[in-house]
């Protein structure tokens, strides 16, 4: 098997910053889809009280119990991971065998395809999320019928386009196709107004991934989790790396779930900021794409060049070449004050 090179993702590229003589703290980051108001005070307190001279609970029982209560499900059907990226690769290792036909509904996060190829799958990305005016659900079903895949990857809501597929309709489709395994990544679902989850739909052909690093503003701690049936969980447990979740992530995750009022209030402020930003972008002649979440695509002449020009002004946006979108940038809404600085830079 040929090794798969590491993909280029969004967020701060520290090597690039060193080459440019920039310090990350001096750059306003519009490239990462993370709650801009920061973690809750309770999360911060939990880290100040962290005990670091002992091993963490390798099963993360306290956090899994809090998640089980939050989702109304059994502790045994939740697994923690070192961010969703680790769980993506673990899931691929478990479900994808050499020669399997895998499709990725895109344009989307490139790690799904990479993990599939490392596992030996024959992977094809099919274009489903072209515009908000299309019907992604119809395109989703059409591609599955035409490709007859063994495994399907779906990001819902999708990164980078912001499309969201109705969970009830999606769940019915998955249940009706038991011969196909579906891996659904709901990392950004908490940002969707009234978004519904597949997390408690225990189909034998379904694994659902969730993230605690984005909505809860803990990207530096790396924390994700998944749900599946008990038989699938047994397969995953046989392949997981022990102590993959550190003690800081465990206590912070539990504290975040005890701070839901803080995050709901932050989300309301973020929605208002997002509305103001997209309207302001239209007033200066740009056309941000519709999105179900507070990040969105903006058509530009050249995404790479636009990113480079903004970075000279110490503003970082997401160049979307890794999604196959050469003439797009992705902007993740920040606070009103920071959004004004982005608008000023774009005007000039």
Buried (B, 14 or more C-beta within 10 A) or exposed (E): EEEEEEBEBBBBBEEEBEEEEBEEEEBBBBBBBBBBBBBBEBBEEBBEEEEEEEEBBEBBEEBBBBBBEEBEBEBEBBBBBBBBBBBBBBBBBBBBEEEBBBBBBBBBBBBBBBBBBBBBBBBBBBEBBEEBEEEBBEBBBEBBEEBEBBBBBBBBBBBBBBBBBEBEEBBEBBBEBEEBBBBBBBBBBBBBEEBBBBBEBBBEBBBBBBBBBBBBBBBEBBBBBBBBBEEBBEBBEEEBEEBBBBBBBBBBBBBBBEBEEBBEEBBEBBBEBBEBBBEBBEEEEBEBBEBBBBBBBBEBEEBBEBBEBBBEBBBBBBBBBBBEBEBBBBBBBBEEEBBBBBBEBBEE
